[in-house]
């Protein structure tokens, strides 16, 4: 690659009226950068939707000045350079906007390195089957913790409800006030479609739970519209962590599928990160002793959330449901 592509007109600029010192090349302002949303990341290449329009895909590299700044699916970036999107052209990402939410995971619960999976998703849809395979609260609990800690609103989507009664599993989460949707194999997921419309939503779920079936039902030709995933990077047959797929119509939202995410290590999350997601509990938890895990007796005998229940300000079942989720952090 020629070094010329690393310099453009915005790199050197004279500030009008305030002295004549040209701006240093080291502090490019890129005022003319074009906004875009990252839709796929694969081996050092970022597929972006120019102006958030899925019909204007551009492939980009990360500008040198950004160093190793993580840039993930859902990130809002500023692009300069060749924005034509023509084959074999590369734009440059020169800026990453502050994130409204961050879905993070670690490889396991002892891993010190947190990895950003998805940025700026408003909701995390946890997809799990009520049968074939049997549902597990452990996986769902971990997803909920990651959602609460990252600022995403969790949604539980129970699939294959024509095979088994979803209510026993749904009951685990009822008191957390999470939307719980039910889908059947013989019906279109209309309720889910309604919840996704106009929003950016990440979908997580183990293989076999019917997540791919849902994605295909929601977005019959999404892959053609975004360009095939395997064509973005330098190699074929790569597994990407996440891919953003556009819902139909202008401003109708994005579904971010996460085929590369099979577990949520939570080494980066503290119990307080979860409690802080609940407006009615965050304030009360300030009375907890330092390092409180909020699990109640015997592990946390002085947890202030128990006092909240005793005062009649918190439903016991709500606290129990929350504590079942917090156990995932132990
Ligand atoms: Zn506590």
Boltz pocket constraint, residues with backbone or C-beta under 6 A from the ligand:
constraints:
  - pocket:
      binder: B
      contacts: [[A, 285], [A, 288], [A, 289], [A, 292], [A, 293], [A, 294], [A, 295], [A, 300], [A, 302], [A, 303], [A, 304], [A, 305]]
      max_distance: 6.0
